[in-house]
Amino acid sequence: MTTAVDDAAGRMSAFIRDPYPTLARIREAGAVSVVEFGEGLPVYLVTRYQDVRAALMDPRFGQDVRRSQAIASGRGSGLTLGSEVVHMLNSDPPDHTRLRRLIQGVFTRRRVDLMRPMVERISDGLLDGLRGRETADLVADFAFPLPIMVICELLGFPPEDMHAFRTWSTAILTQGGEMTFDQATAEMNDYLRELMTARRAAPGEDVLTDLVRARDADELTEQEVFSMVFLLLIGGHETTVNLLGTATLALLHHPDQLARLRADPAAMPVAIDEFLRYESPVSMATLRFTNADVMVDDVEIPADELVLLSLGAANRDPARFTDPDRLILDRGDPGHLAFGQGLHRCLGSFLGRLESEVALTGLLERFARIELAAAEETLPWRNTIMLRGLESLPVSLDG
């Protein structure tokens, strides 16, 4: 028994480090596979680009987390899906429509373009802090604080609390780390309740004040405010943290592409799309369920089944992308699915692109030499199949 457990743990560890060979085998074997998700719960896994893209836009694949939790629990699974935290990503219309309408104006391309000076100021300050250091952890010292400081300014949160946000995020998204899911959600709700009380007494020019006003006008319940802030706070930094770490590592693995980008910094916006395709920060889309029988290629998925859509596998599908396992910064093909598609397409995609463009451009401008300062095999990856990101990235820098 111990050997079997150790073998399973070893396979999972290898998958976390490099999921793509396994995903390629699954993709080649057929349009749909049945895999175990948490605690032995069977789910259907879709890995081919055309099928994943179609499913992302198909309303027969529902996202209401309460329904997904009921299906999982009905099969004897003790898996916790966070059904008490209902937000835009894990709800369906009409709730999804109402929630998204209340917040989408903050993240339009025009509004995000106006945030560039703020993002540049924060990025420059963090890069200043790296100067003169022989080594740095690009995740802890740069990739993590940048987006969390940006989202804190938007929400009106004290930036000194950002490490608490990271702890809560790890517990809620990966169900691991220093505290349990329930502890993290309870602490975060208590924290938000105090901030909401403060905003009622002293309103600000921030998103939290807008949400408090919506709550007081009965447009949102208190729990919906909590869930909305949860999504903005955690979703608003996780993608960029992961992308900045994996993009930097990918450039270190592809020195020819790094040299090309240094020679032509104006190519960064196009390069961001290739980074997103090559290492999708969200590797699995939010868990879905079928609300009807659905044919995926030649496979029928019955109603009331749970479904995972692999964005990482789809973005490396050779049927869609030539030489998909190579980083080609001038690929010029923005057809990746890293931000999803359809109704649930990532609301913060413009902000994530801006943060990544500013951060990576600044990093390459400031430091003429960036080298990995740890053995490749020792780099710690996020311990989840849902996200693709590094826990830390030790580098040596020379300005």
Rosetta blueprint (number, residue, H / E / L):
1 M L
2 T H
3 T H
4 A H
5 V H
6 D H
7 D H
8 A H
9 A H
10 G H
11 R H
12 M H
13 S H
14 A H
15 F H
16 I H
17 R H
18 D L
19 P L
20 Y H
21 P H
22 T H
23 L H
24 A H
25 R H
26 I H
27 R H
28 E H
29 A H
30 G L
31 A L
32 V E
33 S E
34 V E
35 V E
36 E E
37 F E
38 G L
39 E L
40 G L
41 L E
42 P E
43 V E
44 Y E
45 L E
46 V E
47 T L
48 R L
49 Y H
50 Q H
51 D H
52 V H
53 R H
54 A H
55 A H
56 L H
57 M L
58 D L
59 P L
60 R L
61 F E
62 G E
63 Q L
64 D L
65 V H
66 R H
67 R H
68 S H
69 Q H
70 A H
71 I H
72 A H
73 S H
74 G H
75 R L
76 G L
77 S L
78 G L
79 L L
80 T L
81 L L
82 G L
83 S L
84 E L
85 V L
86 V L
87 H L
88 M H
89 L H
90 N H
91 S L
92 D L
93 P L
94 P L
95 D H
96 H H
97 T H
98 R H
99 L H
100 R H
101 R H
102 L H
103 I H
104 Q H
105 G H
106 V H
107 F H
108 T L
109 R H
110 R H
111 R H
112 V H
113 D H
114 L L
115 M L
116 R H
117 P H
118 M H
119 V H
120 E H
121 R H
122 I H
123 S H
124 D H
125 G H
126 L H
127 L H
128 D H
129 G H
130 L H
131 R L
132 G L
133 R L
134 E L
135 T E
136 A E
137 D E
138 L H
139 V H
140 A H
141 D H
142 F H
143 A H
144 F L
145 P H
146 L H
147 P H
148 I H
149 M H
150 V H
151 I H
152 C H
153 E H
154 L H
155 L H
156 G L
157 F L
158 P L
159 P H
160 E H
161 D H
162 M H
163 H H
164 A H
165 F H
166 R H
167 T H
168 W H
169 S H
170 T H
171 A H
172 I H
173 L H
174 T H
175 Q L
176 G L
177 G L
178 E L
179 M L
180 T L
181 F H
182 D H
183 Q H
184 A H
185 T H
186 A H
187 E H
188 M H
189 N H
190 D H
191 Y H
192 L H
193 R H
194 E H
195 L H
196 M H
197 T H
198 A H
199 R H
200 R H
201 A H
202 A L
203 P L
204 G L
205 E L
206 D L
207 V H
208 L H
209 T H
210 D H
211 L H
212 V H
213 R H
214 A H
215 R H
216 D H
217 A L
218 D L
219 E L
220 L L
221 T L
222 E H
223 Q H
224 E H
225 V H
226 F H
227 S H
228 M H
229 V H
230 F H
231 L H
232 L H
233 L H
234 I H
235 G H
236 G H
237 H H
238 E H
239 T H
240 T H
241 V H
242 N H
243 L H
244 L H
245 G H
246 T H
247 A H
248 T H
249 L H
250 A H
251 L H
252 L H
253 H H
254 H L
255 P H
256 D H
257 Q H
258 L H
259 A H
260 R H
261 L H
262 R H
263 A H
264 D L
265 P H
266 A H
267 A H
268 M H
269 P H
270 V H
271 A H
272 I H
273 D H
274 E H
275 F H
276 L H
277 R H
278 Y H
279 E L
280 S L
281 P L
282 V E
283 S L
284 M E
285 A L
286 T L
287 L L
288 R E
289 F E
290 T E
291 N L
292 A L
293 D L
294 V E
295 M E
296 V E
297 D L
298 D L
299 V E
300 E E
301 I E
302 P L
303 A L
304 D L
305 E L
306 L E
307 V E
308 L E
309 L E
310 S E
311 L H
312 G H
313 A H
314 A H
315 N L
316 R L
317 D L
318 P L
319 A L
320 R L
321 F L
322 T L
323 D L
324 P L
325 D L
326 R L
327 L L
328 I L
329 L L
330 D L
331 R L
332 G L
333 D L
334 P L
335 G L
336 H L
337 L L
338 A L
339 F L
340 G L
341 Q L
342 G H
343 L H
344 H H
345 R L
346 C L
347 L L
348 G L
349 S H
350 F H
351 L H
352 G H
353 R H
354 L H
355 E H
356 S H
357 E H
358 V H
359 A H
360 L H
361 T H
362 G H
363 L H
364 L H
365 E H
366 R H
367 F L
368 A L
369 R E
370 I E
371 E E
372 L E
373 A L
374 A L
375 A L
376 E H
377 E H
378 T H
379 L L
380 P L
381 W E
382 R L
383 N L
384 T L
385 I L
386 M L
387 L E
388 R L
389 G L
390 L E
391 E L
392 S L
393 L L
394 P E
395 V E
396 S E
397 L E
398 D E
399 G L
